[in-house]
Amino acid sequence: MRKEKKVTITINNQQVEVKPGITILNAAREHGIFIPSLCTLENLPSYGACRLCVVEVDGLRGFPTSCTTPVEEGMVIRTDTAEIRTLRQEVLKLLLSEHPGSCLFCGEQNECKQFMGTIRKVGVTTGCRYCPNDARCELQEITEKVGLTETSYPVYYRGFPVEKYDPFYDRDYNLCLLCGRCVRVCNDIRLNGTLSFKQRGKLTTIGPAFDRTHLESGCEFCGACVSVCPTGALSAKVGKWCGKPDNQIETTCTYCATGCQVMLQIKNNEVVDALPDYHSSVDKGLICVKGRFAIPEYIHSVRRISTPQKLTPVGYEDISWDDALDIAAERLKEAKPDEVLIVVSSQLSNEDLFVAQHCARHSIGTENIISSVMSDLGERIAPFLNLAAHSHTFDAIESAQAILTIGFDSTYGYSPLGISIKKASRKGIPLVTLNHFESNLDLFADCAMTVNSSSWTTVLDALIDYVSTGTLNKPLPDRLKVEIAEAAKLFPKDAWNVIIVGPYAFSVPEGKHVLERILTLRNAHGWKVIVAHPYTNLNGMLALGVFPSLKPGDAISTGSNDTSERAAINLTLVDSAKPKKVVYLIGEVPDSFIPECDFLIYQNGIAAEWERKPDLILPSALFAETDGTVISAERRILHINKACDPYMDAKPDWWILGTIEDKMKKSKICYTDMATLEKDMKKSMKGSANGKKALSFKDIDVIGQLTQHTGRDKRFTESRYRGIPLRYVVSGMKVIEDRMETVCEEREGV
Amino acid sequence: MNKLKEKIVSAKKKWEEIENNREPLIFVGAASCGRAAGALELIHEIDAFITNHKIKARVIQVGCIGPCYLEPLVDIKLPGEPRVSYNNVNAKTLSVILKSHLLEGKPHAKLAIGHFGKDTYKDIPPFFELPMLKPQVRIVLRNCGLIDPQDMDHYLAVDGYQGFMNALAMTPEDVIATVRQAGLRGRGGAGFPTYRKWTVCRNAPGEQKYLICNADEGDPGAFMNRSLIESDTHAVLEGMLIAGYAIGASKGIVYIRAEYPLAIERLKHALQQMRENGLLGHNILGSDFSFDIKIKEGAGAFVCGEETALIGSIEGKRGMPRSRPPFPAIAGLFGCPTIINNVETLGTLPNILRNGAQWYTRYGKEGNRGTKTFSLVGKVRRPGLIEVQLGTTLKEIIFDIGGGVQKNFKAIQTGGPSGGCLSEEFLELPVDYESLASVGSIMGSGGLIVMDEDTCIVDVAKYFLDFTQKESCGKCVPCRVGTRHMVEILDRITHGEGVPEDLLALRTLGDTIKKGALCGLGQTAPNPVLTTLRYFRNEYIEHIKDHRCRATVCKDLIEYRVIKEKCTGCQSCVRVCPTGAISGPRSEPHNLDPSKCIKCRSCYEVCRYEAIAGDAIVIRSAEKKS
């Protein structure tokens, strides 16, 4: 490997070697030389607006900004002359004259910090003590480092009202420094474009065009702007007044199968915020609103179940874990195997799922283990599983020669995919979108087809026709003829064509037929398919055999190209209509597919309300409160890391199930400690858990179906975690999902 | 090529028919300034006249010849006679002129200003011997006011596109060498040697290159570029062809401010003519050079005249300047090598390529070759558009060409909001890039505003700074916030609330902004303040310490009153006063109620002009309040 040639430059009389082409600012930072800067940020294109990073360079006139000037061989740079220091202080003074920083130079600020903590939430920020960003503000930091002790200019308070009408984060533009970071991250990194500079001169401010609200302008509420804001101008509503976090833990977001990494911010053993990780190889920091803003309110919801409870004639009684699990074990033991139904959520961790199926098979002796995945998808389960289990990794989009999205909208979810598609389209790769409403990717599309879902099979058939024969042979309805012809031409034969299947594709009545045609494009014509779906650990369920008749490891491909290798799921084994003695819900809420039963066990984090009251309620620990693993849509094995202690008496699901098994005394092995559990779980994953080989699945045969669908179902598009709709506990989710509904209705195709 | 050559032959014949006209020709200056003065109405009248009197005469609309104070200009050329120019024509004088000159064949010497022949003709002096025109060297403006800019044949007849044809016969490198020898410097304000920018672009890697004509002309009151485009459109476009050929561009864009509708119309018309005659498109005139030009209109931002902001604007983004490096010549529009030249720079090129570099070096002086157009406005007797050699002194421009100042000369402002105000001690200063920069001003795009004792210099500084602050794009801190503070301080000073520390604050702020700002707008914004502080410091001190505005402009520092001894009670002031502040019966001295007075100056001006007894109304600076 050829070593990269370095250039030699002189900074402050010190000769150093640096990579060619980097900015002077980065070169200085690499060598421990401090140059203040407010508008620069790693990953953002350089801007040169704050003028704090000015330096002197021999040969360049004036004071160039070090963040925009690349190094050249032999450059002589000075970063700390008296003139530069004066200029920096003057610029900082000007900056502070537009920012209500009254506490910065006050002689009593230390006493104030110590003794007047409650003045913080007065609502109008006129100084640091009143600001949500106190103690974690970059402006405070720089003022200290530059050594400013006073300001000589009158302070102008612009008098904007604090914008609180949009969900998830507040905006106080009186604190805005116009550094432009939020505009750059929104436009250049997220490719969304909600934010821009408005007006000019002293009236310059930032926001969406034409005074629209963020909600109306198509803001994704991804919070990228909030994470890059150096001051308190943009602040998340939850955790706004928590101050500097104690520490941060990186974990995997479990709201959907994408597997984004989030850095949970912990304060006083509570999750107060979730930040993106721009270095993550999974999502590159491009997380969606759910991972960014919907975690704290769920984990710390007031509706969290605190202790085990049993139902008595006079209502619920709090009982101890021992008593509760004794009851559960007894009930499960006395019922016959086919009188028990276990319902798991696809959003449980691998550990939880492994123990759940172990309990079902070894302690109870039944294959009656189902999940809402099966009931949601009904007759579509077979094509869906086959597409999802073999979903291509997301990097297919970067290498694509043409892209087709079906039923996919990335405004409030699946952002890494959405942004990757936008990037590809910007580079010139043809994009065709197929939806029953105007999706957010339509603006980027070469051909945006907004047609009622009843025509989707026609479109796909025409595409298959074109791809097989090179022309459109079948007759097409007039109103679609032109569009289909246009779209079909964009997909060359034998090219790297990529389809992204979104949740709307399987929610429409024609879902099964749509999915089957996608299978044809993949199997017969080599198209790459990526499935975006909310069933977080679906691949974990497949790998660990959490389906009737599918045992742990059965679905995992051993790597041989033997196509006769297939795995089977036999849904006919489960008679979900027949009333049961015991129904045990783990991370699921009752629904129409749950049969009547004598005894209902509900094990979840949040209490749900429905007519049939559970007989036994067991509090689960949620993903931020335990360790574990999940398998993402790309078949990556990702870690969930414990960030805070479980709420009150809540316990991890695998422990609850393991202890029940222990009490039932029907199985020789019971998993009540993590070490044994991990060992056996990994063994069943046939080496793919250790990373020895990449995880892949065999083809899956599904016999039977759990339900049959008609009409469009909201279940796929309303975000849920462990059966509970997010909008139930996170207020902002209600606002954005209502908007999405309106968008779907208003801009429907014919 | 041959098609064009044929067209040139026929064009020259057509022009001859104008020089030796067999029927009367009437020329009317109908560019924006002429129209503003009423030229279109006059044309209407002329048309009516020649129809009614059944005269076989033709009206030709020409551009602006320069002396704005003489507009509207109507010229009559009878067969065998020189073209006679009549100035400040109105409906009344028009009928006199038409009757006398057109109908009766007798030029009206009293109403005429000059003629376009040689030597005096019937008591009318030659136009170009007039004191305003004589010192001028009209290279860029050579056709303005003389040809019909909408008739391509006129342009071809006066050797139009000859320069471009010469360029095509050379290699692009030779064209650049010619421009280098000529010593042409960018006329947009920076004065950067044109050949150097071109060389960088020529050598920059990239297939697609762009040539942009900067016709944004944002300086308030500047109209040199507008005039040139309206009066001699093809000259600018020919310049674009030459420049495009030299740098290897295939696409040209004219970025013109939307506030110039007539100029835009002229451009569209001229571009169409070029296409019809094979001067745009593939393989122009049979060569390897392919080029086409598009028009992009601005949207009302002064900052978009700055190179990188202009590029951003064309790209469809918000017009905000970008840091350099990378320089536009290497990575500009859409990341491709781009050259941006000012309208006047481009308008000069055809002349250089037609007459040769050597010829151009005859004008101006070493390092500052050639001529420059200026808009000479303000308190001069003869305001208008002029063109002089670089190195001409301010005194010559103001007094010889401009006819001097009616009252007392106070200052001259050069370079628009980026320039500075110079006091009377600088009248001998030659107008060239270095000299102006050495005294703290700049040449800029060519605005020259003359001020007299009735101009308050602090108010002027405030006006320019207010403009720059409003136009600041808001990106960088020094410009956006710094200019705001400077305006605030100047505002206080003009309202009598200044404090002595303000002067130092202005200096410090000005210094910070000059050093710290990102683009030219910010870096030059403090110039008006810094130069006035340097050369007119006393006026600032008077405002602050004595609460006095010697030019009687700052309203909070002056008061109006009637001198009872001189008032004749004529009631003229009472009639014009909008608030009824002056009262009093006829023939008795009037009273002025200061609480109602809004200091609009109407009474002062009315009384002064019709003063029989002298100034009965005076404006006096208030005495310092104790």
Interface residues (C-beta under 8 A of the other chain):
Chain A: S46 Y47 G48 A49 C50 R51 V54 G62 F63 P64 T65 T68 T69 P70 L87 E90 V91 L94 L95 S97 E98 S152 Y153 P154 Y156 L178 G180 S196 F197 Q199 R200 G201 K202 T204
Chain B: A301 V303 R318 M320 R322 S323 P325 Q469 K470 E471 S472 C473 G474 K475 C476 V477 P478 R480 V481 G482 T483 R484 H485 E488 A505 T508 T512 K515 G516 A517 L518 Q523
